[in-house]
Amino acid sequence: MNIKNKNLSNGIVTVTIDEPKTYNSLSFKNLTDLLKTLQKLDKDKKVKVIILEGAGKGFSAGHNLKSCLFQILLTFAMEEELVIKLKR
């Protein structure tokens, strides 16, 4: 998992996107892991503050376009197959 959290004192938690080679770009996996981590921390009554940070030189480059392209192509392929089945 490229999302790490560390409990500090007084209800403060740091959540780190830890993929510095890609400037912490958000692939679908990283984004899913980040959301799961934040949801888990949201349920913890001891957590008062969440600090979100990126490892390395930058916070985050945004979406990982390679990952997005794969998801778009996969979605398109699935939709096309569905359209072909409906036409029959």
C-alpha positions as a LaTeX table, in Angstrom:
\begin{tabular}{lrrr}
\hline
Residue & $x$ (\AA) & $y$ (\AA) & $z$ (\AA) \\
\hline
Met1 & 0.00 & 0.00 & 0.00 \\
Asn2 & 1.36 & 3.40 & $-0.96$ \\
Ile3 & $-0.77$ & 5.23 & 1.59 \\
Lys4 & 0.69 & 5.35 & 5.09 \\
Asn5 & $-0.66$ & 6.91 & 8.23 \\
Lys6 & 1.09 & 7.77 & 11.46 \\
Asn7 & $-0.56$ & 8.70 & 14.75 \\
Leu8 & 0.90 & 11.76 & 16.37 \\
Ser9 & $-0.17$ & 13.13 & 19.72 \\
Asn10 & $-3.48$ & 14.73 & 20.71 \\
Gly11 & $-5.62$ & 13.16 & 17.96 \\
Ile12 & $-3.42$ & 14.30 & 15.07 \\
Val13 & $-2.71$ & 11.82 & 12.25 \\
Thr14 & $-0.53$ & 12.26 & 9.18 \\
Val15 & $-1.52$ & 10.44 & 5.99 \\
Thr16 & 1.24 & 10.19 & 3.42 \\
Ile17 & 0.93 & 9.34 & $-0.26$ \\
Asp18 & 4.18 & 7.41 & $-0.60$ \\
Glu19 & 5.04 & 7.05 & $-4.28$ \\
Pro20 & 7.78 & 9.64 & $-4.86$ \\
Lys21 & 8.95 & 8.09 & $-8.15$ \\
Thr22 & 5.69 & 9.25 & $-9.76$ \\
Tyr23 & 5.47 & 12.42 & $-7.67$ \\
Asn24 & 2.71 & 10.71 & $-5.70$ \\
Ser25 & 0.39 & 10.54 & $-8.66$ \\
Leu26 & $-3.04$ & 9.11 & $-7.93$ \\
Ser27 & $-3.61$ & 5.83 & $-9.68$ \\
Phe28 & $-6.98$ & 4.22 & $-9.13$ \\
Lys29 & $-5.37$ & 1.94 & $-6.55$ \\
Asn30 & $-3.76$ & 4.83 & $-4.66$ \\
Leu31 & $-6.97$ & 6.83 & $-4.77$ \\
Thr32 & $-8.99$ & 3.85 & $-3.51$ \\
Asp33 & $-6.46$ & 3.19 & $-0.74$ \\
Leu34 & $-6.47$ & 6.87 & 0.23 \\
Leu35 & $-10.27$ & 6.95 & 0.44 \\
Lys36 & $-10.36$ & 3.75 & 2.53 \\
Thr37 & $-7.75$ & 5.20 & 4.89 \\
Leu38 & $-9.66$ & 8.46 & 5.28 \\
Gln39 & $-12.95$ & 6.62 & 5.85 \\
Lys40 & $-11.32$ & 4.47 & 8.54 \\
Leu41 & $-9.85$ & 7.54 & 10.26 \\
Asp42 & $-13.19$ & 9.35 & 10.01 \\
Lys43 & $-14.80$ & 6.61 & 12.12 \\
Asp44 & $-12.09$ & 6.88 & 14.80 \\
Lys45 & $-13.41$ & 9.25 & 17.48 \\
Lys46 & $-9.88$ & 9.89 & 18.77 \\
Val47 & $-8.80$ & 11.49 & 15.47 \\
Lys48 & $-9.32$ & 15.26 & 15.45 \\
Val49 & $-6.94$ & 16.41 & 12.69 \\
Ile50 & $-5.69$ & 14.69 & 9.53 \\
Ile51 & $-2.61$ & 16.09 & 7.80 \\
Leu52 & $-2.32$ & 14.92 & 4.18 \\
Glu53 & 1.18 & 14.96 & 2.70 \\
Gly54 & 3.19 & 13.57 & $-0.18$ \\
Ala55 & 6.55 & 11.80 & 0.11 \\
Gly56 & 9.55 & 13.22 & $-1.73$ \\
Lys57 & 9.79 & 16.50 & $-3.62$ \\
Gly58 & 6.14 & 17.09 & $-4.46$ \\
Phe59 & 2.76 & 16.71 & $-2.84$ \\
Ser60 & 1.00 & 15.06 & $-5.81$ \\
Ala61 & 1.18 & 15.27 & $-9.59$ \\
Gly62 & $-2.56$ & 14.55 & $-9.82$ \\
His63 & $-4.03$ & 11.56 & $-11.61$ \\
Asn64 & $-1.73$ & 8.87 & $-12.95$ \\
Leu65 & $-2.59$ & 9.18 & $-16.64$ \\
Lys66 & $-1.33$ & 5.70 & $-17.49$ \\
Ser67 & $-3.75$ & 4.26 & $-14.97$ \\
Cys68 & $-6.58$ & 6.48 & $-16.22$ \\
Leu69 & $-5.97$ & 5.47 & $-19.83$ \\
Phe70 & $-6.15$ & 1.78 & $-18.91$ \\
Gln71 & $-9.44$ & 2.29 & $-17.05$ \\
Ile72 & $-10.91$ & 4.31 & $-19.93$ \\
Leu73 & $-9.94$ & 1.65 & $-22.48$ \\
Leu74 & $-11.27$ & $-1.12$ & $-20.27$ \\
Thr75 & $-14.56$ & 0.71 & $-19.75$ \\
Phe76 & $-14.85$ & 1.43 & $-23.47$ \\
Ala77 & $-14.17$ & $-2.23$ & $-24.34$ \\
Met78 & $-16.80$ & $-3.41$ & $-21.87$ \\
Glu79 & $-19.37$ & $-0.92$ & $-23.20$ \\
Glu80 & $-18.65$ & $-1.91$ & $-26.81$ \\
Glu81 & $-19.13$ & $-5.58$ & $-26.00$ \\
Leu82 & $-22.43$ & $-4.75$ & $-24.32$ \\
Val83 & $-23.58$ & $-2.74$ & $-27.36$ \\
Ile84 & $-22.69$ & $-5.63$ & $-29.69$ \\
Lys85 & $-24.66$ & $-8.06$ & $-27.50$ \\
Leu86 & $-27.69$ & $-5.74$ & $-27.44$ \\
Lys87 & $-27.68$ & $-5.39$ & $-31.23$ \\
Arg88 & $-27.93$ & $-9.16$ & $-31.72$ \\
\hline
\end{tabular}
